[in-house]
Amino acid sequence: MRLVKVAIILPYFQRQQGLLSRALESVIQQQTTLEWKIHAIIVDDESPLSPEEDLKQVILPSWLTIDVVQRENGGPGKARNTGLDLVEQADFVAFLDTDDIW
C-alpha cells in the first residue's frame, strides 16, 4: 500500500481557547484504510491567543506532525497562502479553519 501524504493548512486567529485542539481532534478521529502521513501547518495570523496553549491539549498520533508559523496579520486568505508556500511534498492539500471540524 502506498503512503498518502496530506498537508492541512489551518489559518489561526482566535479569541476563544480550545477551538484549535477541537479542530485537530476532528482530524485525528478520521478513519481510513489508507496509510497516511499528515502534516498540519498552523499559520498564526497574530492571534491574541497562542496556538501553543491549545496544542498542549492534543496527543499526536505518529502519522500527524504539526508546524506553527507566525506571520503578520493579513487575514485568512493571506494565512492560507503562507501555508501553501510551506507545503513541501503532499499528494493532497486541505484547508481547515480552526473554528471548524471535519
C-alpha positions in Angstrom: 0.0 0.0 0.0 1.3 3.4 -1.0 1.8 6.1 1.7 -0.5 9.1 1.1 0.8 12.5 2.2 -1.7 15.2 3.1 -0.9 18.8 4.1 -3.5 20.6 6.1 -3.4 24.4 6.3 -5.0 25.9 9.3 -5.2 29.8 9.5 -5.2 30.7 13.2 -6.7 33.8 14.7 -8.7 33.0 17.8 -10.2 34.8 20.8 -11.5 31.6 22.3 -9.3 28.9 23.7 -9.9 25.3 22.7 -11.0 25.7 19.1 -7.7 24.6 17.6 -7.5 21.5 19.7 -11.1 20.6 18.8 -10.3 21.0 15.1 -7.1 18.9 15.4 -9.0 16.2 17.3 -11.5 16.0 14.5 -8.6 15.2 12.1 -7.3 12.6 14.4 -10.7 10.9 14.6 -10.8 10.3 10.9 -10.8 6.7 9.9 -9.3 5.3 6.8 -7.9 2.2 5.3 -5.1 4.3 3.8 -1.6 4.5 5.2 -1.2 8.2 5.5 1.1 10.9 6.9 -0.5 14.3 7.7 1.5 17.5 8.1 -0.6 20.3 9.7 0.6 23.8 9.1 -0.9 26.2 11.6 -0.4 29.8 10.4 -0.7 32.2 13.4 -2.0 35.4 11.9 -1.0 37.5 15.0 -3.8 35.9 17.1 -4.5 37.3 20.5 -4.3 33.7 21.8 -1.3 31.5 21.4 -1.8 28.3 19.4 0.8 26.6 21.6 -1.7 26.6 24.6 -4.3 24.7 22.6 -1.6 22.3 21.2 -0.7 21.2 24.8 -4.1 19.5 24.9 -3.6 17.4 21.8 -2.0 13.9 21.9 -0.5 13.5 18.4 -0.5 10.1 16.7 2.7 9.1 14.9 1.2 9.9 11.5 0.5 13.6 12.4 3.1 16.3 12.5 2.5 20.0 13.3 4.4 23.2 12.5 3.3 26.6 13.8 4.3 29.5 11.6 4.0 33.2 12.7 3.0 35.9 10.3 1.9 39.5 10.3 -1.8 39.8 10.4 -3.3 39.8 6.9 -6.5 37.8 7.2 -7.3 34.2 6.5 -6.6 34.3 2.8 -3.0 35.5 3.3 -2.6 33.0 6.1 -3.7 30.2 3.7 -1.3 31.4 1.0 1.5 31.4 3.6 0.7 27.8 4.4 0.6 26.8 0.8 4.0 28.3 0.3 5.3 26.0 3.0 3.9 22.7 1.6 6.9 20.6 0.6 5.6 17.3 -0.5 1.9 16.3 -0.5 -0.4 14.3 -2.6 -3.3 16.4 -1.3 -3.7 19.8 0.4 -6.7 20.5 2.6 -7.8 23.6 4.3 -9.4 23.6 7.8 -10.3 26.7 9.7 -9.5 26.4 13.3 -13.1 27.0 14.4 -14.4 24.1 12.2 -14.3 20.4 12.5 -14.1 17.6 9.9 
